[in-house]
């Protein structure tokens, strides 16, 4: 490009050009000062020198430097330079990560069994935590689904303190419930409801549903929003119905399709006005299928559940005091005078009526802690495996360092391997989490209303977090070890075996695993014994061999039942009696109204010479109307006298059988046989006592004695709606279906037959201990297997690393037996110390654990002895193979090996 000759020959031009270029390069070193920029500047400078030679070039330099064109060039140049550097940095990072990933995959491929073991261990730990978090979120971490600010919702109940301890009643008399609902200023709203099982007709499809009769405040107090349509309001007195999302979809295909449909629900006919959102069950855990308005006319003679929402400025103590004052001022009604002795209490939605955390909730919290320990054990086990792998690769690490690889790069490679293993473990944990979640939901907690599937976004999030935390934690220590590797003397250490500090760390990790596993197994043993104790508790009935059949008819329900209903039961009873023994192992049948664990009827009882009937801790007097053979069928022993016979039923005899506690309470100093009890009041007919039966638990396992009377069925019109009892050693769904089919073929006009074994009605009470026993045993067994695998892996690694030392010992005269003893002692010492520390930890937490057990002490000698012996034997088995390998070392071969 041409230049002015005068400017080219001017030395000032040359000096200024070079000075400006050096100045710009020093001031903005990262700018791309291209030749085009200086050529343009040369032309300007040449023109300046030709027109005004020798004039203030420095001032001109400054003007040129600050000109808009120069500043724009500098900005554009720096932006291009930064973009290039960023692109190069990203490319280098991506390339480095890909290289790390490829090397990590190659490293794992060289040791596939270790990789599989690590992935399986992490899958068990992460999957168990994810499954239990999903369980715990529903039971106690979050409130009931679709209930707004559930922490402000309080249940109202009554407590009774007497010599036998504290008793509670979750049900309130209707008068008391209404008065508290409408008059407690500490509530920002309250509602009452009652649960029942009803027969429903969905356009010809008949099924049994769980129904709540609710008042108009129920949904408003909970703050729930309908998935379709609307909820029941205050002005909805009759003829409306709300369905659950599950029933609406199953019966009508969708929520919107259910709206406007007519459903017969027992004696009630309603039009569907709304559908509840998925998982909604009000303030309860158990699922609800339908909600109907409260029928005030039919409600006064029943007990009701009550809950309220605390006002923003109110506390539980204030609302409780107000409710107690109202309770004392209200007459509960003729049949509920027992309620006057109770005091009002309140508890949250996750608590039981005692104000304490419900057993299911507490055991779920314990399970969550236990599976968290399983994850910790899996981490410790994986750390042992990774440490062993790092030690085996120490020579490789040192060679890499000698060849110039950076320590940070080496640490990053170790971290990449651990993250890759954690990612694979997380993927493998998803089926584990789904399987455990499905097991808990479908087998152990089938009645709980679950809002989401076993695999949902929350579980995926928990799994991702567990994978991330696992990858970082499991990668940091090996990465730190690789970063601090000593190049000078490291090769000899790599050949000779682990250093003392690393060996001590491995021993501590193994002992910690065994300690946690021992604590978990001891807890599992305590829950298994609690569960077994519940199963073998004498309830006064043979609940495991008695089946209860309820024959339901929509027409009978709409017509109020009556003689037609009882006639069907008698017809079914006679039909089964005619075929008894037909492949059923000597089947026996009976009828009863008022069965243990199902329904309790109470009436006032008057005994001549006794001014007031004493109250037993278990309540009562409870009245049951039974047919002949009832006591033989249900398995209740007649201690003295005789039971209710068929002739008593046929003739309508005024006779009664009483419980042992009833006999001791009412006639402590005389023979109860032949005495008169007026059931129904002082003016009622006299029922002569003809027999004394053993006491029966009517409501559950933890129940003190109660007052009990048995009358011939049909002797009083007050007791309607019998149940058919079938005693049979056969059980299972197939037998119950066959029994229902046999009854259906023998009796006409039945829309629905429900056959259940009597002990299944105890499932809600036994469910927490069953949940604890099954889940704790399962996860504890997994934890113990992982711990024993850790013991086996560490001892095998130690034996492999110290083959030369073992060879020297054997060359100096050590026998195979002594070598085997050394290895066994090393493993057993860790095992015994771990068992002792684990048991000590459980005993230290006995105050928190004891309330969750059923008639079992935390320091139960049988459980502790059995668990301890089992753990020691398992530890011996884990140590045997490494000890045998050590005893078979050939001293000649090991001494010839490279030192």
Secondary structure by P-SEA (a helix, b strand, c coil): ccccccccccaaaaaaaaaaaaaaaaacccccccaaaaaaaaaaaaaaaaaccccaaaaaaaaaaacaaaaaaaaaaaaaaaaaaaaaaaaaaaaaaaaaaaaaaaaaaacaaaaaaaaaaaaaaaaaaaaaaaaaaaccccccccccccccbbbbbbbbbccccbbbbccccaaaaaaaacccccccccccbbbbbbbbbcccbbbbbbccccccccccccccccccccccccccccccccccaaaaaacccccccccccccccccccccccbbbcccccccccccccccccccccccccccbbbbbbbcccccaaaaaaaaaaaaaaccccccccccccbbbbbbcccccccccccaaaaaaaaaaaaaaaaaaaaaaaaaaaaaaaaaaaaaaaaaaaaacccaaaaaaaaaaaaaaaaaaaaaaaaaaaaaaaaaaacccccccccccccccaaaaaaaaaaaaaaaaaaaaaaaaaaaaccccaaaaaaaacccaaaaaaaaaaaaaaaaaaaaaaaaaaaaaaaaaaaaacccccccccbbbbbbbbaaaaaacccaaaaaaaaaaaaaaaaacccccccccccccccccccbbbbbbbbcccccbbbbccccccbbbbbcccccccccccccccccccaaaaaaccccccccaaaaaaaccccccccccccccccccbbbbbcccccccccccccccbbbbbbccccccccccbbbbbbbbccccaaaaaaaaaaaaaacccccbbbbbcccccccccaaaaaaaaaaaaaaaaaaaaaaaaaaaaaaaaaaaaaaaaaaaaaaacccaaaaaaaaaaaaaaaaaaaaaaaaaaaaaacccccccccccccccaaaaaaaaaaaaaaaaaaaaaaaaaaaaccaaaaaaccc
